[in-house]
Structures are given as structure tokens and as C-alpha cells.
Amino acid sequence: MPVSKNTPPLLFEVSSLENAFQIGGHPWHYIITPNKKKQKGVFHICALKDNSLAKNGIQEMECCSLESDWIYFHPDASGRIIHVGPNQVK
């Protein structure tokens, strides 16, 4: 059987610092750390359907610590987002 050298069409492409990428929420959104600023602690939440920035879609947290902050979609599928830093939770 011959092997096809054709690749399937690209469905989605996004660039993120250090490969940080999550999908969640309803309707579907994704969270990335943008490459443009090369700055940790800044997250963008965008709609999966058209890559538009969500309302309050830029989340930043000042971290004066060696510990970095992290962000994720709440596990209860409510669409909420939890942003945790060394000394605060949003």
C-alpha cells in the first residue's frame, strides 16, 4: 500500500510562549502566554472559533517571587478560570 505524502489541512494554529496552551470553557476558548511580550505572567484567553480575545481576556499578575503564576479552566466545566500566583488567587 503506497504511503501518501499529502498532509491534512491545518485546522488551528496559535503561537504560545513555552508551549503553554489549554482549551476549555463553553463556548470553547483557549489560554496562551503570548510570544510577543516574551513575558511570563501574562495570559490571553481567546475564542477557539475565531481567535478573538474574550471579555477580560488579558490576565496579568505581578509576581515578585521566584515562583511563577499559573492559570487554568475550572474543572467543573463552568467556564470559570482560576489564576494562582505566589501570594494571591483570582
Backbone as XML, in Angstrom:
<?xml version="1.0"?>
<chain id="A" units="angstrom">
  <residue number="1" name="MET">
    <atom name="N" x="0.848" y="-1.172" z="0.000"/>
    <atom name="CA" x="0.000" y="0.000" z="0.000"/>
    <atom name="C" x="0.895" y="1.237" z="0.000"/>
  </residue>
  <residue number="2" name="PRO">
    <atom name="N" x="0.735" y="2.151" z="-0.943"/>
    <atom name="CA" x="1.583" y="3.342" z="-1.016"/>
    <atom name="C" x="1.264" y="4.308" z="0.130"/>
  </residue>
  <residue number="3" name="VAL">
    <atom name="N" x="2.315" y="4.945" z="0.628"/>
    <atom name="CA" x="2.152" y="5.931" z="1.694"/>
    <atom name="C" x="1.887" y="7.296" z="1.063"/>
  </residue>
  <residue number="4" name="SER">
    <atom name="N" x="0.847" y="7.969" z="1.512"/>
    <atom name="CA" x="0.500" y="9.284" z="0.983"/>
    <atom name="C" x="1.408" y="10.344" z="1.598"/>
  </residue>
  <residue number="5" name="LYS">
    <atom name="N" x="1.895" y="11.232" z="0.774"/>
    <atom name="CA" x="2.740" y="12.324" z="1.259"/>
    <atom name="C" x="1.926" y="13.593" z="1.468"/>
  </residue>
  <residue number="6" name="ASN">
    <atom name="N" x="0.628" y="13.500" z="1.226"/>
    <atom name="CA" x="-0.241" y="14.656" z="1.447"/>
    <atom name="C" x="-0.533" y="14.785" z="2.934"/>
  </residue>
  <residue number="7" name="THR">
    <atom name="N" x="-0.470" y="15.982" z="3.426"/>
    <atom name="CA" x="-0.809" y="16.218" z="4.828"/>
    <atom name="C" x="-2.222" y="16.768" z="4.899"/>
  </residue>
  <residue number="8" name="PRO">
    <atom name="N" x="-2.924" y="16.506" z="5.992"/>
    <atom name="CA" x="-4.277" y="17.044" z="6.120"/>
    <atom name="C" x="-4.220" y="18.566" z="6.265"/>
  </residue>
  <residue number="9" name="PRO">
    <atom name="N" x="-5.333" y="19.245" z="5.986"/>
    <atom name="CA" x="-5.339" y="20.708" z="6.112"/>
    <atom name="C" x="-5.173" y="21.122" z="7.574"/>
  </residue>
  <residue number="10" name="LEU">
    <atom name="N" x="-4.516" y="22.240" z="7.776"/>
    <atom name="CA" x="-4.309" y="22.787" z="9.109"/>
    <atom name="C" x="-5.634" y="23.324" z="9.634"/>
  </residue>
  <residue number="11" name="LEU">
    <atom name="N" x="-6.054" y="22.869" z="10.796"/>
    <atom name="CA" x="-7.332" y="23.285" z="11.361"/>
    <atom name="C" x="-7.194" y="24.452" z="12.321"/>
  </residue>
  <residue number="12" name="PHE">
    <atom name="N" x="-6.051" y="24.530" z="13.012"/>
    <atom name="CA" x="-5.882" y="25.554" z="14.036"/>
    <atom name="C" x="-4.397" y="25.774" z="14.248"/>
  </residue>
  <residue number="13" name="GLU">
    <atom name="N" x="-3.998" y="27.038" z="14.375"/>
    <atom name="CA" x="-2.599" y="27.343" z="14.652"/>
    <atom name="C" x="-2.530" y="28.557" z="15.560"/>
  </residue>
  <residue number="14" name="VAL">
    <atom name="N" x="-1.711" y="28.444" z="16.601"/>
    <atom name="CA" x="-1.516" y="29.550" z="17.531"/>
    <atom name="C" x="-0.101" y="29.420" z="18.102"/>
  </residue>
  <residue number="15" name="SER">
    <atom name="N" x="0.483" y="30.541" z="18.430"/>
    <atom name="CA" x="1.832" y="30.546" z="18.985"/>
    <atom name="C" x="1.748" y="30.924" z="20.462"/>
  </residue>
  <residue number="16" name="SER">
    <atom name="N" x="2.502" y="30.228" z="21.295"/>
    <atom name="CA" x="2.457" y="30.469" z="22.731"/>
    <atom name="C" x="3.844" y="30.286" z="23.333"/>
  </residue>
  <residue number="17" name="LEU">
    <atom name="N" x="4.185" y="31.141" z="24.279"/>
    <atom name="CA" x="5.466" y="31.065" z="24.970"/>
    <atom name="C" x="5.568" y="29.757" z="25.736"/>
  </residue>
  <residue number="18" name="GLU">
    <atom name="N" x="6.655" y="29.058" z="25.588"/>
    <atom name="CA" x="6.937" y="27.799" z="26.289"/>
    <atom name="C" x="5.848" y="26.746" z="26.098"/>
  </residue>
  <residue number="19" name="ASN">
    <atom name="N" x="5.170" y="26.768" z="24.973"/>
    <atom name="CA" x="4.147" y="25.772" z="24.638"/>
    <atom name="C" x="3.000" y="25.706" z="25.643"/>
  </residue>
  <residue number="20" name="ALA">
    <atom name="N" x="2.735" y="26.797" z="26.349"/>
    <atom name="CA" x="1.618" y="26.835" z="27.289"/>
    <atom name="C" x="0.323" y="27.004" z="26.499"/>
  </residue>
  <residue number="21" name="PHE">
    <atom name="N" x="-0.573" y="26.019" z="26.562"/>
    <atom name="CA" x="-1.813" y="26.042" z="25.791"/>
    <atom name="C" x="-2.853" y="25.184" z="26.492"/>
  </residue>
  <residue number="22" name="GLN">
    <atom name="N" x="-4.058" y="25.729" z="26.665"/>
    <atom name="CA" x="-5.162" y="24.970" z="27.254"/>
    <atom name="C" x="-6.434" y="25.268" z="26.484"/>
  </residue>
  <residue number="23" name="ILE">
    <atom name="N" x="-7.319" y="24.307" z="26.426"/>
    <atom name="CA" x="-8.647" y="24.502" z="25.831"/>
    <atom name="C" x="-9.685" y="24.159" z="26.886"/>
  </residue>
  <residue number="24" name="GLY">
    <atom name="N" x="-10.736" y="24.976" z="26.968"/>
    <atom name="CA" x="-11.801" y="24.714" z="27.928"/>
    <atom name="C" x="-12.907" y="25.742" z="27.793"/>
  </residue>
  <residue number="25" name="GLY">
    <atom name="N" x="-13.798" y="25.754" z="28.767"/>
    <atom name="CA" x="-14.895" y="26.711" z="28.791"/>
    <atom name="C" x="-16.016" y="26.344" z="27.828"/>
  </residue>
  <residue number="26" name="HIS">
    <atom name="N" x="-17.088" y="27.115" z="27.887"/>
    <atom name="CA" x="-18.216" y="26.940" z="26.980"/>
    <atom name="C" x="-18.761" y="28.305" z="26.628"/>
  </residue>
  <residue number="27" name="PRO">
    <atom name="N" x="-18.820" y="28.723" z="25.390"/>
    <atom name="CA" x="-18.263" y="28.007" z="24.246"/>
    <atom name="C" x="-16.747" y="27.893" z="24.372"/>
  </residue>
  <residue number="28" name="TRP">
    <atom name="N" x="-16.149" y="27.053" z="23.545"/>
    <atom name="CA" x="-14.736" y="26.721" z="23.662"/>
    <atom name="C" x="-13.832" y="27.942" z="23.540"/>
  </residue>
  <residue number="29" name="HIS">
    <atom name="N" x="-12.885" y="28.019" z="24.463"/>
    <atom name="CA" x="-11.858" y="29.052" z="24.476"/>
    <atom name="C" x="-10.510" y="28.389" z="24.707"/>
  </residue>
  <residue number="30" name="TYR">
    <atom name="N" x="-9.460" y="29.139" z="24.499"/>
    <atom name="CA" x="-8.130" y="28.638" z="24.804"/>
    <atom name="C" x="-7.336" y="29.697" z="25.550"/>
  </residue>
  <residue number="31" name="ILE">
    <atom name="N" x="-6.350" y="29.256" z="26.303"/>
    <atom name="CA" x="-5.477" y="30.141" z="27.072"/>
    <atom name="C" x="-4.050" y="29.932" z="26.578"/>
  </residue>
  <residue number="32" name="ILE">
    <atom name="N" x="-3.382" y="31.054" z="26.286"/>
    <atom name="CA" x="-1.977" y="31.003" z="25.884"/>
    <atom name="C" x="-1.191" y="32.079" z="26.624"/>
  </residue>
  <residue number="33" name="THR">
    <atom name="N" x="0.111" y="31.951" z="26.609"/>
    <atom name="CA" x="1.007" y="33.023" z="27.021"/>
    <atom name="C" x="1.586" y="33.563" z="25.723"/>
  </residue>
  <residue number="34" name="PRO">
    <atom name="N" x="1.251" y="34.803" z="25.357"/>
    <atom name="CA" x="1.671" y="35.302" z="24.049"/>
    <atom name="C" x="3.188" y="35.412" z="23.919"/>
  </residue>
  <residue number="35" name="ASN">
    <atom name="N" x="3.683" y="35.106" z="22.734"/>
    <atom name="CA" x="5.114" y="35.204" z="22.438"/>
    <atom name="C" x="5.575" y="36.646" z="22.281"/>
  </residue>
  <residue number="36" name="LYS">
    <atom name="N" x="4.670" y="37.522" z="21.914"/>
    <atom name="CA" x="5.050" y="38.890" z="21.554"/>
    <atom name="C" x="5.785" y="39.610" z="22.683"/>
  </residue>
  <residue number="37" name="LYS">
    <atom name="N" x="5.314" y="39.444" z="23.899"/>
    <atom name="CA" x="5.913" y="40.171" z="25.018"/>
    <atom name="C" x="7.072" y="39.421" z="25.646"/>
  </residue>
  <residue number="38" name="LYS">
    <atom name="N" x="7.180" y="38.139" z="25.370"/>
    <atom name="CA" x="8.217" y="37.296" z="25.994"/>
    <atom name="C" x="8.232" y="37.516" z="27.508"/>
  </residue>
  <residue number="39" name="GLN">
    <atom name="N" x="7.037" y="37.572" z="28.066"/>
    <atom name="CA" x="6.896" y="37.895" z="29.478"/>
    <atom name="C" x="6.012" y="36.853" z="30.141"/>
  </residue>
  <residue number="40" name="LYS">
    <atom name="N" x="6.524" y="36.239" z="31.182"/>
    <atom name="CA" x="5.707" y="35.291" z="31.933"/>
    <atom name="C" x="4.707" y="36.071" z="32.778"/>
  </residue>
  <residue number="41" name="GLY">
    <atom name="N" x="3.615" y="35.417" z="33.147"/>
    <atom name="CA" x="2.619" y="36.062" z="33.989"/>
    <atom name="C" x="1.548" y="36.796" z="33.214"/>
  </residue>
  <residue number="42" name="VAL">
    <atom name="N" x="1.598" y="36.767" z="31.893"/>
    <atom name="CA" x="0.566" y="37.383" z="31.061"/>
    <atom name="C" x="-0.103" y="36.263" z="30.277"/>
  </residue>
  <residue number="43" name="PHE">
    <atom name="N" x="-1.418" y="36.193" z="30.369"/>
    <atom name="CA" x="-2.180" y="35.151" z="29.687"/>
    <atom name="C" x="-3.269" y="35.783" z="28.835"/>
  </residue>
  <residue number="44" name="HIS">
    <atom name="N" x="-3.508" y="35.223" z="27.669"/>
    <atom name="CA" x="-4.602" y="35.657" z="26.809"/>
    <atom name="C" x="-5.616" y="34.532" z="26.722"/>
  </residue>
  <residue number="45" name="ILE">
    <atom name="N" x="-6.898" y="34.888" z="26.890"/>
    <atom name="CA" x="-7.999" y="33.943" z="26.749"/>
    <atom name="C" x="-8.735" y="34.338" z="25.473"/>
  </residue>
  <residue number="46" name="CYS">
    <atom name="N" x="-8.807" y="33.423" z="24.521"/>
    <atom name="CA" x="-9.378" y="33.712" z="23.198"/>
    <atom name="C" x="-10.409" y="32.664" z="22.813"/>
  </residue>
  <residue number="47" name="ALA">
    <atom name="N" x="-11.349" y="33.069" z="21.959"/>
    <atom name="CA" x="-12.371" y="32.153" z="21.446"/>
    <atom name="C" x="-11.732" y="31.217" z="20.414"/>
  </residue>
  <residue number="48" name="LEU">
    <atom name="N" x="-12.024" y="29.946" z="20.524"/>
    <atom name="CA" x="-11.471" y="28.960" z="19.604"/>
    <atom name="C" x="-12.016" y="29.144" z="18.185"/>
  </residue>
  <residue number="49" name="LYS">
    <atom name="N" x="-13.287" y="29.590" z="18.074"/>
    <atom name="CA" x="-13.914" y="29.681" z="16.752"/>
    <atom name="C" x="-13.317" y="30.757" z="15.861"/>
  </residue>
  <residue number="50" name="ASP">
    <atom name="N" x="-12.846" y="31.884" z="16.448"/>
    <atom name="CA" x="-12.347" y="32.971" z="15.594"/>
    <atom name="C" x="-11.107" y="33.679" z="16.152"/>
  </residue>
  <residue number="51" name="ASN">
    <atom name="N" x="-10.515" y="33.136" z="17.200"/>
    <atom name="CA" x="-9.304" y="33.685" z="17.824"/>
    <atom name="C" x="-9.486" y="35.075" z="18.424"/>
  </residue>
  <residue number="52" name="SER">
    <atom name="N" x="-10.732" y="35.524" z="18.619"/>
    <atom name="CA" x="-10.961" y="36.847" z="19.204"/>
    <atom name="C" x="-10.703" y="36.794" z="20.709"/>
  </residue>
  <residue number="53" name="LEU">
    <atom name="N" x="-10.185" y="37.884" z="21.242"/>
    <atom name="CA" x="-9.904" y="37.988" z="22.660"/>
    <atom name="C" x="-11.215" y="38.030" z="23.436"/>
  </residue>
  <residue number="54" name="ALA">
    <atom name="N" x="-11.325" y="37.242" z="24.483"/>
    <atom name="CA" x="-12.539" y="37.205" z="25.303"/>
    <atom name="C" x="-12.659" y="38.496" z="26.113"/>
  </residue>
  <residue number="55" name="LYS">
    <atom name="N" x="-13.866" y="38.767" z="26.609"/>
    <atom name="CA" x="-14.064" y="39.895" z="27.518"/>
    <atom name="C" x="-13.189" y="39.639" z="28.739"/>
  </residue>
  <residue number="56" name="ASN">
    <atom name="N" x="-12.412" y="40.621" z="29.161"/>
    <atom name="CA" x="-11.420" y="40.461" z="30.232"/>
    <atom name="C" x="-10.423" y="39.358" z="29.873"/>
  </residue>
  <residue number="57" name="GLY">
    <atom name="N" x="-10.099" y="39.269" z="28.599"/>
    <atom name="CA" x="-9.283" y="38.174" z="28.079"/>
    <atom name="C" x="-7.792" y="38.291" z="28.302"/>
  </residue>
  <residue number="58" name="ILE">
    <atom name="N" x="-7.323" y="39.395" z="28.856"/>
    <atom name="CA" x="-5.906" y="39.505" z="29.205"/>
    <atom name="C" x="-5.805" y="39.462" z="30.716"/>
  </residue>
  <residue number="59" name="GLN">
    <atom name="N" x="-5.135" y="38.441" z="31.210"/>
    <atom name="CA" x="-4.952" y="38.272" z="32.649"/>
    <atom name="C" x="-3.475" y="38.439" z="32.979"/>
  </residue>
  <residue number="60" name="GLU">
    <atom name="N" x="-3.190" y="39.343" z="33.901"/>
    <atom name="CA" x="-1.816" y="39.589" z="34.332"/>
    <atom name="C" x="-1.769" y="39.541" z="35.850"/>
  </residue>
  <residue number="61" name="MET">
    <atom name="N" x="-0.626" y="39.141" z="36.353"/>
    <atom name="CA" x="-0.429" y="39.124" z="37.794"/>
    <atom name="C" x="1.019" y="39.507" z="38.066"/>
  </residue>
  <residue number="62" name="GLU">
    <atom name="N" x="1.203" y="40.530" z="38.897"/>
    <atom name="CA" x="2.564" y="40.917" z="39.254"/>
    <atom name="C" x="3.103" y="39.902" z="40.248"/>
  </residue>
  <residue number="63" name="CYS">
    <atom name="N" x="4.216" y="39.320" z="39.901"/>
    <atom name="CA" x="4.830" y="38.315" z="40.759"/>
    <atom name="C" x="6.254" y="38.750" z="41.098"/>
  </residue>
  <residue number="64" name="CYS">
    <atom name="N" x="6.461" y="39.097" z="42.326"/>
    <atom name="CA" x="7.800" y="39.483" z="42.782"/>
    <atom name="C" x="8.382" y="38.298" z="43.543"/>
  </residue>
  <residue number="65" name="SER">
    <atom name="N" x="8.394" y="37.161" z="42.907"/>
    <atom name="CA" x="8.812" y="35.933" z="43.555"/>
    <atom name="C" x="9.468" y="35.026" z="42.527"/>
  </residue>
  <residue number="66" name="LEU">
    <atom name="N" x="10.212" y="34.061" z="42.998"/>
    <atom name="CA" x="10.786" y="33.064" z="42.102"/>
    <atom name="C" x="9.722" y="32.104" z="41.598"/>
  </residue>
  <residue number="67" name="GLU">
    <atom name="N" x="8.625" y="31.992" z="42.345"/>
    <atom name="CA" x="7.517" y="31.129" z="41.928"/>
    <atom name="C" x="6.728" y="31.821" z="40.820"/>
  </residue>
  <residue number="68" name="SER">
    <atom name="N" x="6.407" y="31.087" z="39.788"/>
    <atom name="CA" x="5.607" y="31.676" z="38.717"/>
    <atom name="C" x="4.119" y="31.463" z="38.994"/>
  </residue>
  <residue number="69" name="ASP">
    <atom name="N" x="3.301" y="32.241" z="38.327"/>
    <atom name="CA" x="1.856" y="32.060" z="38.449"/>
    <atom name="C" x="1.404" y="31.037" z="37.420"/>
  </residue>
  <residue number="70" name="TRP">
    <atom name="N" x="0.189" y="30.564" z="37.575"/>
    <atom name="CA" x="-0.381" y="29.613" z="36.628"/>
    <atom name="C" x="-1.874" y="29.864" z="36.528"/>
  </residue>
  <residue number="71" name="ILE">
    <atom name="N" x="-2.436" y="29.398" z="35.428"/>
    <atom name="CA" x="-3.845" y="29.662" z="35.135"/>
    <atom name="C" x="-4.447" y="28.420" z="34.481"/>
  </residue>
  <residue number="72" name="TYR">
    <atom name="N" x="-5.711" y="28.162" z="34.766"/>
    <atom name="CA" x="-6.381" y="27.030" z="34.123"/>
    <atom name="C" x="-7.889" y="27.211" z="34.184"/>
  </residue>
  <residue number="73" name="PHE">
    <atom name="N" x="-8.588" y="26.481" z="33.322"/>
    <atom name="CA" x="-10.049" y="26.474" z="33.359"/>
    <atom name="C" x="-10.496" y="25.681" z="34.574"/>
  </residue>
  <residue number="74" name="HIS">
    <atom name="N" x="-11.524" y="26.167" z="35.259"/>
    <atom name="CA" x="-12.040" y="25.480" z="36.446"/>
    <atom name="C" x="-12.510" y="24.083" z="36.049"/>
  </residue>
  <residue number="75" name="PRO">
    <atom name="N" x="-12.192" y="23.059" z="36.845"/>
    <atom name="CA" x="-12.545" y="21.680" z="36.465"/>
    <atom name="C" x="-14.040" y="21.364" z="36.470"/>
  </residue>
  <residue number="76" name="ASP">
    <atom name="N" x="-14.897" y="22.256" z="36.971"/>
    <atom name="CA" x="-16.334" y="21.951" z="36.992"/>
    <atom name="C" x="-17.038" y="22.283" z="35.676"/>
  </residue>
  <residue number="77" name="ALA">
    <atom name="N" x="-16.264" y="22.643" z="34.631"/>
    <atom name="CA" x="-16.797" y="22.950" z="33.295"/>
    <atom name="C" x="-17.754" y="24.144" z="33.306"/>
  </residue>
  <residue number="78" name="SER">
    <atom name="N" x="-17.595" y="25.047" z="34.266"/>
    <atom name="CA" x="-18.447" y="26.236" z="34.356"/>
    <atom name="C" x="-17.958" y="27.367" z="33.463"/>
  </residue>
  <residue number="79" name="GLY">
    <atom name="N" x="-16.766" y="27.242" z="32.915"/>
    <atom name="CA" x="-16.194" y="28.309" z="32.111"/>
    <atom name="C" x="-15.385" y="29.296" z="32.928"/>
  </residue>
  <residue number="80" name="ARG">
    <atom name="N" x="-15.381" y="29.103" z="34.247"/>
    <atom name="CA" x="-14.581" y="29.986" z="35.098"/>
    <atom name="C" x="-13.101" y="29.669" z="34.936"/>
  </residue>
  <residue number="81" name="ILE">
    <atom name="N" x="-12.282" y="30.645" z="35.257"/>
    <atom name="CA" x="-10.827" y="30.492" z="35.155"/>
    <atom name="C" x="-10.218" y="30.769" z="36.514"/>
  </residue>
  <residue number="82" name="ILE">
    <atom name="N" x="-9.245" y="29.975" z="36.886"/>
    <atom name="CA" x="-8.530" y="30.168" z="38.154"/>
    <atom name="C" x="-7.103" y="30.606" z="37.821"/>
  </residue>
  <residue number="83" name="HIS">
    <atom name="N" x="-6.704" y="31.735" z="38.389"/>
    <atom name="CA" x="-5.367" y="32.283" z="38.169"/>
    <atom name="C" x="-4.702" y="32.356" z="39.545"/>
  </residue>
  <residue number="84" name="VAL">
    <atom name="N" x="-3.631" y="31.596" z="39.714"/>
    <atom name="CA" x="-2.970" y="31.463" z="41.024"/>
    <atom name="C" x="-1.557" y="31.995" z="40.938"/>
  </residue>
  <residue number="85" name="GLY">
    <atom name="N" x="-1.242" y="32.875" z="41.847"/>
    <atom name="CA" x="0.114" y="33.421" z="41.951"/>
    <atom name="C" x="0.725" y="33.043" z="43.292"/>
  </residue>
  <residue number="86" name="PRO">
    <atom name="N" x="1.945" y="33.489" z="43.555"/>
    <atom name="CA" x="2.624" y="33.126" z="44.792"/>
    <atom name="C" x="1.907" y="33.639" z="46.044"/>
  </residue>
  <residue number="87" name="ASN">
    <atom name="N" x="1.164" y="34.749" z="45.926"/>
    <atom name="CA" x="0.505" y="35.285" z="47.119"/>
    <atom name="C" x="-0.927" y="35.769" z="46.878"/>
  </residue>
  <residue number="88" name="GLN">
    <atom name="N" x="-1.547" y="35.343" z="45.789"/>
    <atom name="CA" x="-2.962" y="35.667" z="45.568"/>
    <atom name="C" x="-3.608" y="34.703" z="44.587"/>
  </residue>
  <residue number="89" name="VAL">
    <atom name="N" x="-4.945" y="34.614" z="44.681"/>
    <atom name="CA" x="-5.736" y="33.778" z="43.763"/>
    <atom name="C" x="-6.829" y="34.669" z="43.190"/>
  </residue>
  <residue number="90" name="LYS">
    <atom name="N" x="-6.985" y="34.619" z="41.868"/>
    <atom name="CA" x="-8.070" y="35.399" z="41.221"/>
    <atom name="C" x="-9.097" y="34.443" z="40.659"/>
  </residue>
</chain>
